[in-house]
Amino acid sequence: MNDDLDQLTRNLKLRRIREILDRELERAEQKGPSYADFLQRLLREEFQDQQMRFLENRIRRAKLPEQWALQTFPWEKQPGVHKPTIEQLATLDFLGRGSNIVFIGPTGTGKTGLAIGILLEALQAGRRGYFVKAQDLFDEMYTTLADRSSRKLLDRLVGYEPLVVDEMGYLNLRPEQSNMFFKLMEERYGKGSATIITTNLDYDDWYAFLGQKQMVGALLDRLRHRCTTIRIDGPSLRRPEE
């Protein structure tokens, strides 16, 4: 590769082509492919490299605590999960319907792992998703009240699909935090954006958790209107191995 080619590939940000061009030029000299074949090989590798970088960027922005793929979930250790149901959700058809997913079950039963696995499938399919612990979400909501950036936060959260809210449980919430969560879910419902929630609370317990009975009723109506609820009644996956 001469200096002009090197500079052109650098300026055009064709990182992968720049890396493989010497190899491909040598291959072309030896095997004499057509111009079209030569160009296709270069562009195919550049495209694949860009797609991988875009995926890495989506995963980084999604704030996944771990990259748990559904293929690695210990199905044999968790009989409380119906594998075909999860595999159907992994096709991501629920995103097109704007349907939510709620995993309900005790601590350690694999709710978070399944939610992350589905989110990872969405990221690999080109979706812009986000993972957040419920406690962190409510803390950030309260923080934005002080600097009046609540609207900016809501706009960002409404745009994710899917949004995973992990470990919804008994938290000490102020009314302002509950109100912002109601507003978030209302706007996501209106936009048809899918939300995945993991919780150890059944729906009836949400009234005590969030307070404001009338607003909780409206929230649950929206959340459950289009929703797959998966109750995991199985053993903890965190038991010490014998």
Buried (B, 14 or more C-beta within 10 A) or exposed (E): BEEEBEEBBEEEEBBBBBEBBEEBBEBBEEEEBEEEEBEEBBEEBBEEBBEEEEBEEBBEEBEBEEEBBBEEBEBEEBEBBEEEEBEEBBEBEBBEEBBBBBBBBEEBBBBBBBBBBBBBBBBBBEBEBBBBBBBBBBEBBBEBBEEEEBEEBBEEBBEBBBBBBBBBEEBEBEEBBBBBBBBBBBBBBEEEBBBBBBBBBEBEBBBEBBEBEEBBEBBBEBBEEBBBBBEBEBBEEEEEEE
